[in-house]
Amino acid sequence: MALWFAGFALIALLAFIAVTFNELVVARNGVRKAWSDIDVQLQRRHDLVPQLVGVVRGYAGHEHDTFDAVAQSRARAQANRSIAGREQAETELTGQLSRVLALQENYPDLKASANFLQLQRELVETENRLQTARNAYNEAVRSYNVQIQNFPEFLLARPFGFRDAEFFQAQDRTPVSVNA
């Protein structure tokens, strides 16, 4: 009888470990997928930057310092792989994009350009999608972190290599403003 009970307890323990491990894997993959969604929107944003700079350069060609700063910010943002590094680089890029968009005030022809207006709309749409993706990512991170910190999951999480995920938060981020 004791052997039967021990066998049953072992099977129950193994089932618990398997189920819990699989739940942790699903949660971790949810965080990775949510990060991928942010990355897609960041890439879309990065793809819009040269187009926007090209249109503005056509009207405000002598603003070389602004264009160079945007290009450097974009390069840093694309090169950064850590979440903290991406936060800082994306915040810097947002500031530089705001400077480019502010140039429309000095160039009425630019402000009336159909290409510029279309790129503004696309940038605003991308910023909205990016904010939605950030929110989804941070919710996935919150859920995952709670799960690996809860009892009894934390008994399995650390030994199997599940670590807290980082939130993606902009640092003193001023959204790209578009005054059409």
C-alpha angles and dihedrals in degrees: 000000000000090000091052091049092048090050091050091048090050092050091048091049092049091048090050091050093048095047094045093046091050091049090051091049091051091050093047091049089050089058091048092049092048090051089051089055090054090048091053091053092045089052090049088051091048090051091054094052098074091045091051092046090048093054093045091046088058090062102028104031096157094063091093096144091056093048093047091050091051092049092050093047091049091050092050091048092051094045097051115094102173118087093233091048092048091051092055095042093047091049089053091048090051090055091050092048089052088055091052092048091048089061089076089077090064095044115052092184089057091050089055096045113120091212092052093048091049092050090049090054091048091048092051090048090049092049089052092049090046092053090050091049091049091052092049091047094049090049090051090049092049092050093046094047092049090049095052091046096049123097125280096012093064088064088067101028099071098042090050093049101256108150133180113278121227122246118234108232127162114234112235086330119188109195119240104269119215118191106187 
